[in-house]
Amino acid sequence: MIQPHSPLHSLTSGHWFKLICGASFQDLPTIRNLTLAYSLAGADCIDVAADPAVIAVAREGLAVASQLEPTAAPLLMASLNDGVDPHFRKAEFDPHRCPPDCPRPCAQICPTEAIPATPATGVIDARCYGCGRCLPICPLGLIEERAYVSAPELVVPQLFAAGIDALEIHTHCGNEEGFARLWRAIQPWGHRLQLLAISFPDHPDLIPYLQTLTRILDPLPCPLLWQTDGRPMSGDIGKGTTHAAIALAQKVLGANLPGFIQLAGGTNGATVPKLQQLGLLSGQPSPIAGVGYGSYARRLLAGPLEAVMSRCPPHLEAHPHLLRAAIAQAVTLIRPLKVGQSSRASPPRNPFPA
């Protein structure tokens, strides 16, 4: 039974907010602080890489949030891929091959500062989340991508042992076999799942493919969430980027698939107002369950997150003024989704009021 005002209640009532840390993003201090700030601001789900170290620091952030505000209790989700997927890659290059006078356009375009401007410095692996924006911009073509595919039979038990609540499967059209293999590895743990999300980009044959996935998943022991990845890995946050996410959501909505629909990929501050304008966030149940934010959510907190990294310890809760600033920024993104939700129209109380 779905409890009132729980994260899953937000899903069923159209007030769902998910923070997407990134399937390849492994900057542990940043993930801990993002988890803390967005949990206190009212997030319903924190989505992280399927890495035990990443899950551990996210759980630390959740534990601190719960101590400061008991109502802050989002689901912890880990992302898996069912094959080669751009979300599961890293950029890499040998900095010693770079000319001394190279202007390093790769450093200027990197959205996470994974490539420092310092000469003879390569990619900071933990910060790279695989957006690929640096690949075509290198004047000498020195930057390559390193993709990885995990063995699900080994990884899935580790994830549940680490304490996740939900899983997200990244897939794409034509990969029924890979998806089925991954689901077979997950099934023995299905009774532990509170939610299964499936993330995918657009494709001419998308709807028949998703219909095939519903047959593979039947019977499913938990709620199902379709994540429409409108502009995968774009790293862009301009207002226009939300159109692809909304268009893909409308396409999937028209297919009447079982489960809930959540936007991602190019989502930003214009997404909720546009959904409201189109009438996609009204009614019971709401046509669209909610929105997931990745690059935009991370950049929104860039100021306090960067400031805290120069402190000791680099934990937001140890520096109340920075935590206040981070929560205030996170609330600006979450509040529009929560307006009208019974007893949760406002995010949890700020534990450090000014």
Long-range contacts (C-beta under 8 A, 24 or more apart in sequence): 4-342, 4-343, 5-342, 5-343, 5-344, 6-73, 7-44, 7-45, 7-73, 7-74, 7-75, 8-75, 8-194, 8-195, 8-223, 10-44, 10-290, 10-341, 10-344, 11-44, 11-195, 11-223, 11-225, 11-260, 11-289, 11-290, 12-260, 12-285, 12-289, 13-284, 13-285, 13-286, 13-341, 14-281, 14-282, 14-283, 14-285, 14-286, 14-287, 14-288, 14-289, 14-290, 15-44, 15-286, 15-290, 15-337, 15-338, 15-340, 15-341, 15-344, 16-44, 16-45, 16-260, 16-262, 16-289, 16-290, 16-291, 16-337, 17-42, 17-43, 17-44, 17-45, 17-290, 17-291, 17-292, 17-293, 17-333, 17-334, 17-337, 17-338, 18-43, 18-44, 18-45, 18-46, 18-47, 18-77, 18-262, 18-264, 18-290, 18-291, 18-292, 18-293, 19-43, 19-45, 19-46, 19-47, 19-74, 19-292, 19-293, 19-297, 20-47, 20-264, 20-292, 20-293, 20-294, 20-297, 21-46, 21-47, 21-48, 21-49, 21-54, 21-58, 21-294, 21-298, 22-48, 22-49, 22-87, 22-129, 22-130, 22-294, 22-298, 23-49, 23-50, 23-79, 23-81, 23-85, 23-87, 23-88, 23-129, 23-130, 23-170, 24-49, 24-87, 24-88, 24-89, 24-90, 24-128, 24-129, 24-130, 25-49, 25-54, 25-112, 25-126, 25-127, 25-128, 25-129, 26-51, 26-53, 26-54, 26-125, 26-126, 26-127, 27-112, 27-126, 27-127, 28-53, 28-54, 28-57, 28-126, 29-57, 29-309, 29-314, 29-315, 30-298, 30-305, 30-309, 31-57, 31-58, 31-61, 32-57, 32-58, 32-60, 32-61, 32-315, 33-61, 33-301, 33-305, 33-308, 33-314, 33-315, 33-316, 33-326, 34-61, 34-297, 34-298, 34-301, 34-305, 35-60, 35-61, 35-62, 35-65, 36-61, 36-62, 36-64, 36-65, 36-315, 36-316, 36-317, 36-323, 36-326, 37-301, 37-304, 37-316, 37-323, 37-326, 37-327, 37-329, 37-330, 38-74, 38-297, 38-330, 38-334, 39-65, 39-66, 39-72, 39-73, 39-74, 40-65, 40-68, 40-69, 40-72, 40-323, 40-327, 40-330, 40-347, 40-348, 40-350, 40-351, 41-327, 41-330, 41-331, 41-333, 41-334, 41-347, 41-348, 42-72, 42-331, 42-334, 42-335, 42-338, 42-344, 42-346, 42-347, 42-348, 43-74, 43-330, 43-334, 44-74, 44-75, 44-290, 45-74, 45-75, 45-76, 45-77, 45-166, 45-195, 45-292, 46-74, 46-75, 46-76, 46-77, 47-77, 47-78, 47-79, 47-168, 47-197, 47-292, 48-76, 48-77, 48-78, 48-79, 49-78, 49-79, 50-78, 50-79, 50-80, 50-150, 50-155, 50-159, 52-158, 52-159, 52-162, 55-159, 55-162, 55-163, 55-164, 56-162, 59-162, 59-163, 64-315, 64-317, 68-317, 68-351, 69-348, 69-349, 69-351, 71-348, 71-349, 72-348, 75-165, 75-166, 75-194, 75-195, 76-163, 76-164, 76-165, 76-166, 77-164, 77-165, 77-166, 77-167, 77-168, 77-195, 77-197, 78-159, 78-162, 78-164, 78-166, 78-167, 78-168, 79-167, 79-168, 79-169, 79-170, 79-199, 80-150, 80-152, 80-155, 80-156, 80-159, 80-167, 80-168, 80-169, 80-170, 80-182, 81-149, 81-150, 81-169, 81-170, 81-171, 82-169, 82-170, 82-171, 82-175, 82-178, 82-179, 82-181, 82-182, 83-149, 83-171, 83-172, 83-175, 83-178, 84-147, 84-149, 85-147, 85-170, 85-171, 85-172, 86-130, 86-132, 86-232, 86-233, 87-129, 87-130, 87-170, 87-199, 87-232, 87-233, 88-130, 88-147, 88-148, 88-149, 88-170, 89-130, 89-132, 89-145, 89-146, 89-147, 89-148, 90-123, 90-125, 90-128, 90-130, 90-145, 90-146, 90-148, 91-115, 91-123, 91-128, 91-130, 91-132, 91-134, 91-135, 91-143, 91-144, 91-145, 91-146, 92-122, 92-123, 92-125, 92-143, 92-144, 92-145, 92-146, 93-122, 93-123, 93-138, 93-142, 93-143, 93-144, 94-122, 94-142, 95-119, 95-120, 95-121, 95-122, 96-120, 97-140, 97-142, 98-140, 98-142, 99-140, 102-139, 102-140, 105-137, 105-138, 105-139, 106-134, 106-137, 106-138, 106-143, 109-133, 109-134, 109-137, 110-134, 111-235, 111-295, 111-299, 112-298, 129-233, 130-233, 131-233, 131-234, 131-235, 131-295, 132-233, 133-235, 152-181, 152-182, 152-185, 152-186, 153-185, 156-185, 156-186, 156-189, 157-189, 160-189, 160-192, 165-193, 165-194, 165-195, 166-193, 166-194, 166-195, 166-196, 166-197, 166-222, 167-193, 167-195, 167-196, 167-197, 168-196, 168-197, 168-198, 168-199, 168-227, 169-196, 169-197, 169-198, 169-199, 170-199, 170-200, 171-198, 171-199, 171-200, 171-213, 172-200, 172-201, 172-203, 173-200, 173-203, 173-205, 173-206, 173-209, 174-205, 174-209, 176-209, 176-212, 176-213, 176-216, 179-213, 179-216, 180-216, 183-216, 183-217, 190-220, 190-221, 190-222, 191-221, 193-221, 193-222, 194-222, 194-223, 195-222, 195-223, 195-224, 195-225, 196-220, 196-222, 196-223, 196-224, 196-225, 197-224, 197-225, 197-226, 197-227, 197-262, 198-224, 198-225, 198-226, 198-227, 199-227, 199-229, 199-264, 200-226, 200-227, 200-228, 200-229, 201-229, 201-230, 201-232, 201-248, 201-265, 202-228, 202-230, 202-244, 202-247, 202-248, 202-251, 206-251, 206-252, 207-251, 207-252, 207-255, 210-252, 210-255, 210-257, 211-255, 211-257, 214-257, 214-258, 214-259, 223-259, 223-260, 224-258, 224-259, 224-260, 225-259, 225-260, 225-261, 225-262, 225-289, 226-252, 226-257, 226-259, 226-260, 226-261, 226-262, 227-262, 227-263, 227-264, 227-292, 228-252, 228-261, 228-262, 228-263, 228-264, 228-265, 229-264, 229-265, 230-263, 230-264, 230-265, 230-266, 230-267, 231-265, 231-266, 232-265, 233-265, 234-265, 234-266, 234-295, 235-295, 236-266, 236-295, 237-268, 237-295, 237-296, 237-299, 238-268, 239-268, 239-269, 239-270, 241-266, 241-267, 241-268, 242-266, 242-267, 242-268, 242-270, 242-271, 242-274, 243-274, 245-271, 246-271, 246-274, 246-275, 246-278, 246-280, 249-280, 249-288, 250-280, 253-280, 253-287, 253-288, 260-289, 260-290, 261-287, 261-288, 261-289, 262-288, 262-289, 262-290, 262-291, 262-292, 263-288, 263-290, 263-291, 263-292, 264-291, 264-292, 264-293, 264-294, 265-294, 267-291, 267-292, 267-293, 267-294, 267-296, 268-293, 268-296, 269-296, 269-332, 269-333, 272-336, 272-337, 273-336, 281-337, 290-337, 291-337, 293-333, 296-333, 297-330, 297-333, 300-329, 300-330, 300-332, 300-333, 301-326, 301-329, 301-330, 303-329, 304-329, 320-352, 321-352, 323-351, 323-352, 324-350, 324-352, 324-353, 324-354, 327-352
